[in-house]
Amino acid sequence: MSIFSSGLKVLVIDDSNTIRRSAEIFLKQGGHEVMLSEDGFDALSKVNDFQPDLIFCDILMPRLDGYQTCAIIKRNAKFSNVPIVMLSSKDGVFDKARGRMAGSQDYLTKPFTKDQLLQTVQALGAAKQKEI
C-alpha cells in the first residue's frame, strides 16, 4: 500500500477511551487507517503487526508511560524512522524536551481539535514521504 495513494496507518496509544475514540473518528474522517491501543504494553504487541506510518502516544499511562513506550519503539531499527507524537494534558517545556529525548518528533496538547490532529498527521506524513 503506497502512502501516496491513500491515508497513513496511524497508531493511537492512550489509556483514555474518550481520547482514543475521538482520535479514531478524526483520523478516519481524514482518510487514515487507525489502530487503537490502551497502553504501552498493548502498543508494543500491535506495532509489529500493524506497522504504522505514524504514532500518537499519551505520556501518562499505567505500567509503561509514553516516554518509555516511545524509547522502546525507537530502539527497534524497523521503527526508528516512524514519527511519534506525544500527547499530554500538560503543555510544559519539560514534557516537550523529555519527549524529544525519548525520540518523539512532535507534541500535541489534549484536548486536541480535529484540525490540530489532521495538520500534525499531514505535516509528519509529508516529511515521511520525502524520506521514501
RAMODA-V264552 format. One line per field, one symbol per residue. burial: 1 if it has 9 or more other ideal C-beta (glycine too) atoms within 8 Angstrom, else 0. A space follows every 10 residues. Layout:
burial->???
//
This chain:
burial->0010001111 1111000011 0111011101 0101111111 0111011001 0111111110 1001111111 1111000011 0111111100 0000110110 0111011101 0000011101 1011101110 00
//
